[in-house]
Amino acid sequence: MNLSLLLANRFRTGKRSNRYISFVSLSSTLGIGLGCFVLIVLLSVMNGFERELRDRLLAIIPHAELFSVNQQGITDWQDHRQALLTDPRIKEIEPYTKITGMIQQGANLKAVELTGLQISSDIVPRWQNAITSQSWQRLRAGDNQVVLGAGILKKLSLKVGDKITVVIPAITDDLTFAAPKNLYLTVAGSINIGGELDNLIGIMHLATASEHAGIHSGAQGLRFQFTDPFAAYSVIREVGYGFPQAVYMSDWTRTQGHLYDDIRLVRVVVYIALSLVIAVACFNIVSSLVMAVKEKQSSIAILKTMGATDQQIRRSFIYQGLINGVTGVFWGTLLAVIIAPNLSTIVATLEGWLDVKVLSGDIYFIDFLPSQLQSTDVVITVTVALLLSGLATLYPASKAAGIQPARALH
């Protein structure tokens, strides 16, 4: 066996007169392991939130919109749609008309944003997780049918088949007050997206929405779904600036971007905070090795008189500290790799046992704790932890190598 590694193992496992050194050494190992475990698990949770944002929320809400500046709507929108679909970055384009009003149900009022869409014969795949096939079939049954967010139905105590009145403000060119319009609709079902959107949105037929909104071209604007939703900001501006008609531009980073920004901010904060936890644990390696050098200076002096070189002594203490670091990193990473992929199931089980809810579907766009383990997070965490552990051994190892045998044995 390599002499330095043999000495490191003997120094670690040998009987120590000072039990405090053993305690500090153990605490450094546990601290590094705990830091790696929590960091990998929390990064997996952030990855899970980002995945759900991309696959659940961004699969339903439009990635970007172009809508007309005036009441004429998008002229010749069919031709524009066909021309834009040749761009490989654009996945889907659909015409829409948006109406903002108040649902009047008895003495109750609720703000709503109704979006008129072309209702096809079959449910659009991206709506399958939000609208049931039965609700979609009822929506197709008539032009006056509407599906509303689950939060709206709950607040107004509505059910399928109920008649509702939507009060629409009238728009005048001279900005004077005019009598509002009434739009009479029948509830065909509910939309379950999650979060605040369920308390605001509704879907109806495009022709009905355009007629009551006074859109003469048949569509107020175009909704875009991109191959890469995170490129929406740049792509929609490129399309909008080249559009032959005066239009407004909007993308999901403007309406729902705060969710993505929050996820990125929490990821950075978590990484910094837990990297500092690992660094503090590595300071315990420094403390334990400094005390070990002080305790073993006689043994080090004897080894030097027997021919051990400064480099061998230095490496023995580097190995000793790295063993603590590697042990903590190994067990912390192993537990994280086992628990992180199953975190959603574990949390759901604990919620059932304790009768508590970690995430409320009324507030967040999901009602469970997501998790997605990525190998890059594991590699980066392990690399950072091992690097900090190695740096922590340099000073004590240099102190050990600098011991003078004559002075230490005096």
BELPE-V46277 format. One record per residue. N is the residue number from 1. RES is the residue in one small letter. PSI is psi as a letter, one per 20 degrees, with the letter a starting at -180 (NA if undefined). Layout:
((N	RES	PSI) (N	RES	PSI))
This chain:
((1	m	q) (2	n	p) (3	l	g) (4	s	g) (5	l	h) (6	l	g) (7	l	g) (8	a	g) (9	n	h) (10	r	h) (11	f	h) (12	r	g) (13	t	i) (14	g	q) (15	k	p) (16	r	q) (17	s	h) (18	n	o) (19	r	h) (20	y	h) (21	i	g) (22	s	g) (23	f	g) (24	v	h) (25	s	g) (26	l	g) (27	s	h) (28	s	g) (29	t	g) (30	l	h) (31	g	g) (32	i	g) (33	g	g) (34	l	g) (35	g	g) (36	c	g) (37	f	g) (38	v	h) (39	l	g) (40	i	g) (41	v	g) (42	l	h) (43	l	h) (44	s	h) (45	v	g) (46	m	h) (47	n	h) (48	g	g) (49	f	g) (50	e	h) (51	r	g) (52	e	h) (53	l	g) (54	r	g) (55	d	h) (56	r	g) (57	l	g) (58	l	i) (59	a	i) (60	i	g) (61	i	q) (62	p	q) (63	h	h) (64	a	r) (65	e	q) (66	l	p) (67	f	q) (68	s	q) (69	v	h) (70	n	a) (71	q	i) (72	q	h) (73	g	a) (74	i	o) (75	t	p) (76	d	l) (77	w	h) (78	q	g) (79	d	g) (80	h	h) (81	r	g) (82	q	h) (83	a	g) (84	l	h) (85	l	i) (86	t	i) (87	d	p) (88	p	i) (89	r	i) (90	i	p) (91	k	g) (92	e	q) (93	i	p) (94	e	q) (95	p	q) (96	y	r) (97	t	p) (98	k	p) (99	i	p) (100	t	p) (101	g	a) (102	m	p) (103	i	p) (104	q	o) (105	q	n) (106	g	c) (107	a	j) (108	n	q) (109	l	q) (110	k	p) (111	a	q) (112	v	q) (113	e	o) (114	l	p) (115	t	p) (116	g	p) (117	l	r) (118	q	o) (119	i	o) (120	s	r) (121	s	h) (122	d	q) (123	i	p) (124	v	p) (125	p	h) (126	r	i) (127	w	i) (128	q	h) (129	n	i) (130	a	h) (131	i	p) (132	t	q) (133	s	h) (134	q	g) (135	s	h) (136	w	h) (137	q	g) (138	r	h) (139	l	h) (140	r	i) (141	a	h) (142	g	q) (143	d	i) (144	n	j) (145	q	q) (146	v	q) (147	v	p) (148	l	q) (149	g	q) (150	a	h) (151	g	h) (152	i	g) (153	l	h) (154	k	g) (155	k	h) (156	l	j) (157	s	l) (158	l	q) (159	k	r) (160	v	p) (161	g	i) (162	d	q) (163	k	p) (164	i	q) (165	t	p) (166	v	o) (167	v	o) (168	i	p) (169	p	q) (170	a	p) (171	i	p) (172	t	q) (173	d	h) (174	d	j) (175	l	k) (176	t	r) (177	f	q) (178	a	q) (179	a	p) (180	p	q) (181	k	q) (182	n	p) (183	l	p) (184	y	p) (185	l	r) (186	t	p) (187	v	p) (188	a	i) (189	g	a) (190	s	q) (191	i	p) (192	n	n) (193	i	g) (194	g	q) (195	g	b) (196	e	h) (197	l	h) (198	d	i) (199	n	j) (200	l	h) (201	i	r) (202	g	q) (203	i	p) (204	m	a) (205	h	q) (206	l	g) (207	a	g) (208	t	g) (209	a	g) (210	s	h) (211	e	g) (212	h	h) (213	a	i) (214	g	k) (215	i	o) (216	h	h) (217	s	i) (218	g	i) (219	a	p) (220	q	h) (221	g	a) (222	l	p) (223	r	p) (224	f	q) (225	q	p) (226	f	q) (227	t	g) (228	d	o) (229	p	h) (230	f	i) (231	a	j) (232	a	g) (233	y	g) (234	s	h) (235	v	g) (236	i	h) (237	r	h) (238	e	g) (239	v	g) (240	g	g) (241	y	h) (242	g	j) (243	f	p) (244	p	i) (245	q	q) (246	a	o) (247	v	q) (248	y	q) (249	m	q) (250	s	q) (251	d	r) (252	w	h) (253	t	h) (254	r	h) (255	t	g) (256	q	j) (257	g	h) (258	h	h) (259	l	g) (260	y	h) (261	d	h) (262	d	g) (263	i	g) (264	r	h) (265	l	g) (266	v	h) (267	r	g) (268	v	g) (269	v	g) (270	v	g) (271	y	g) (272	i	g) (273	a	g) (274	l	h) (275	s	h) (276	l	h) (277	v	g) (278	i	h) (279	a	g) (280	v	g) (281	a	h) (282	c	h) (283	f	h) (284	n	h) (285	i	g) (286	v	g) (287	s	g) (288	s	h) (289	l	h) (290	v	g) (291	m	h) (292	a	h) (293	v	g) (294	k	g) (295	e	h) (296	k	j) (297	q	h) (298	s	g) (299	s	h) (300	i	g) (301	a	g) (302	i	g) (303	l	h) (304	k	h) (305	t	h) (306	m	i) (307	g	j) (308	a	p) (309	t	r) (310	d	h) (311	q	h) (312	q	g) (313	i	g) (314	r	g) (315	r	h) (316	s	h) (317	f	h) (318	i	g) (319	y	h) (320	q	g) (321	g	h) (322	l	h) (323	i	g) (324	n	g) (325	g	g) (326	v	h) (327	t	g) (328	g	g) (329	v	g) (330	f	g) (331	w	h) (332	g	g) (333	t	h) (334	l	g) (335	l	h) (336	a	g) (337	v	h) (338	i	g) (339	i	h) (340	a	g) (341	p	h) (342	n	j) (343	l	h) (344	s	g) (345	t	g) (346	i	g) (347	v	h) (348	a	h) (349	t	g) (350	l	h) (351	e	h) (352	g	h) (353	w	g) (354	l	i) (355	d	l) (356	v	r) (357	k	p) (358	v	g) (359	l	p) (360	s	p) (361	g	i) (362	d	h) (363	i	g) (364	y	r) (365	f	i) (366	i	q) (367	d	k) (368	f	r) (369	l	o) (370	p	r) (371	s	p) (372	q	o) (373	l	p) (374	q	p) (375	s	h) (376	t	h) (377	d	g) (378	v	g) (379	v	g) (380	i	g) (381	t	g) (382	v	g) (383	t	g) (384	v	g) (385	a	g) (386	l	h) (387	l	g) (388	l	h) (389	s	g) (390	g	g) (391	l	h) (392	a	i) (393	t	i) (394	l	g) (395	y	g) (396	p	h) (397	a	h) (398	s	h) (399	k	h) (400	a	g) (401	a	h) (402	g	j) (403	i	p) (404	q	o) (405	p	g) (406	a	g) (407	r	h) (408	a	h) (409	l	i) (410	h	NA))
